[in-house]
Amino acid sequence: MDAVTQALYDAAQKVRKHAHVPYSEFPVGAAILADDGNIYAGCNVENAAYPQGSCAEASAISAMVGAGAKKIHRIFVIGKGVDPVTPCGGCRQRIREFATSETTIICTGEDGEPKSYTMNEILPDSFGPESLEAVK
């Protein structure tokens, strides 16, 4: 791993330890390298009213936006197991809102090897902010 990817991994792994997952027992951490050069991290937070929980990616995006950053350059997602833990469909769209076609999404399980995707690979033919500008 290059130094930036290692820093993202470390941040995602650290925040993952704070995930609130009493129901699924599946902690996930995510860390974003934003356009301001900073790393923003988030973990999943479950709720007894299941739809009210937050995914790790959504939490990291909220931290990024709250700090004033606008674009995701790279995001690292880590969860349990060997297989890569990829963002859910909703989070793929959330990432897309702040991504470029060059944005890299790196996914791993704590016991597996990281796998990288581009935004276009993980959400092909996606609908994004520029889609709305095309109809103005």
Residue pairs with C-beta under 8 A, 6 or more apart in sequence:
1 9
1 114
4 33
4 74
5 74
5 76
5 106
5 114
7 31
7 33
7 39
8 31
8 32
8 33
8 39
8 74
8 75
8 76
8 106
9 31
9 76
9 78
9 106
9 108
9 114
11 29
11 31
11 39
11 41
11 76
12 29
12 30
12 31
12 41
12 56
12 76
12 77
12 78
13 29
13 78
13 110
14 29
14 41
15 29
15 30
15 31
15 41
15 42
15 43
15 56
16 27
16 28
16 29
16 43
16 56
16 78
16 79
17 27
17 29
18 43
19 27
19 28
19 29
19 43
19 44
19 45
19 56
20 43
20 44
20 45
20 46
21 27
21 44
21 46
22 46
23 46
23 48
23 50
24 46
26 44
26 79
26 80
27 43
27 44
27 79
27 80
28 43
28 44
28 55
28 56
28 77
28 78
28 79
28 85
29 41
29 42
29 43
29 56
29 77
29 78
29 79
30 41
30 42
30 43
30 55
30 56
30 57
30 59
30 60
30 75
30 76
30 77
30 78
31 39
31 40
31 41
31 42
31 60
31 75
31 76
32 39
32 40
32 41
32 60
32 61
32 63
32 64
32 72
32 74
32 75
33 39
33 72
33 73
33 74
33 75
34 40
34 64
34 67
34 69
34 70
34 71
34 72
34 73
35 69
35 70
35 71
35 72
35 73
36 67
36 68
36 69
38 67
38 69
40 60
40 61
40 63
40 64
40 67
40 69
41 60
41 63
42 54
42 56
42 57
42 58
42 59
42 60
42 61
42 62
42 63
43 56
43 59
44 53
44 54
44 55
44 56
44 59
45 53
45 54
45 59
46 53
47 53
55 87
55 88
55 90
55 91
56 77
57 75
57 77
57 87
57 91
57 94
57 95
58 90
58 91
58 94
60 75
61 72
61 94
61 95
61 97
61 98
64 72
64 98
65 98
70 98
71 98
71 99
71 100
72 95
72 98
72 99
72 103
73 100
73 103
73 104
74 103
74 104
74 105
74 106
75 95
75 103
75 104
75 105
75 106
76 106
76 107
76 108
76 114
77 85
77 86
77 87
77 105
77 106
77 107
77 108
78 85
78 107
78 108
78 109
78 110
79 85
79 108
79 109
79 110
80 109
80 110
81 109
81 110
81 111
81 112
82 109
82 111
82 112
83 109
83 112
84 107
84 108
84 109
84 112
84 114
84 115
85 107
85 108
85 109
86 105
86 107
86 117
86 122
87 94
87 95
87 105
87 107
87 122
92 122
92 123
92 126
93 123
93 126
93 127
95 103
95 105
95 119
95 123
96 119
96 123
96 126
96 127
96 128
97 128
97 129
99 119
99 128
100 119
101 118
101 119
101 120
102 118
102 119
103 118
103 119
104 116
104 117
104 118
105 116
105 117
105 118
105 119
105 122
106 114
106 115
106 116
106 117
107 114
107 115
107 116
107 117
108 114
108 115
119 126
120 126
